Amino acid sequence: MARQLSKDSADLLQAQTPQQRKSNQKFAKDNTAKMGKPEGALKKKQQNFKSPVSPIWLVLLAFVVFGGLIFELISRIFFR
């Protein structure tokens, strides 16, 4: 008797790419190292803060805001 697979269970049986297999093995290794340890004993990975806005856009924004302010002050001082 042949076993019928539904569409959902067939998706679970697909082959993994080497990159996905490597990621899964690393995750499993990290999880087995954590088993049975209290949360306080686990080292937290420190993530460096990365600004969501690139420095180029910040410089451009500062130029537009402060440049406009400077030009407005110059025009008010010299061209009353």
N, C-alpha and C positions, 0 to 999 in steps of 0.2 A: 504494500500500500504506500503510495507516494505521499509525501508530506506537502501540504499546501501552505505556501507562505503568503501572508498578506503584504500589501505594498509597504506598510510601516516596518514590518519585521525584515523585509528584504533590504531596506535602507540600512539597517543595522549590520548587515553581513557584508557590506562593501569593503573592498580592500583599502588599506591605509597607504598614504604616500609615505616615503621614507622620512620626510620632514615631520609629518604628523605622528608617526611611530616614535621618532626620537623625542618629540615633545611629550607624548604620553608616558614614555619611560621615565623621563626626568620628573614629571609630575608625580608618578607613582613612587619613585625613589624618595622625593621630598616628603610625600605623605606618610610613607612607612617610617621615616626618621622621626616624624612628629607623634606617632602613635604612642599613647600612654603617658605623654608628658603634659604637665600643667601648662596653661597658656603663658604664665609668667616666665617659664623657663625657656620659651622659644624666642629666638632672636628675630626681631622685626627687621625687614629689609628697609633701609633708608633710601628714600627717593629724593633726588635733587629737585628743587623747585625749578620748573621751566615755565617761563612766561608764555601765555597763549598768543601774545603779540610779538612779532619780531622787532629787533632794534631798529631796522630800517623804517618800519611803519611808525614807530615812536618818534624818530627824528623828523620824519615828514610831517607828522601831526604837530610836533612842537614848532617846526618852521612855519606852518600855516597859521597857528594860533599866535605865537609870539611875533612872527614876522608881520602879520596883519596889525597887531597891536603897535609895533614900532612904527610902521608906515602911517598909521592913523595919528600917532602922537606927533610925528614929524610934520604931517600935513596940517594939524591944528596949530602947531607952534609957528610955522613959517607962512602959512596961507590962511590967515584969519579972515 
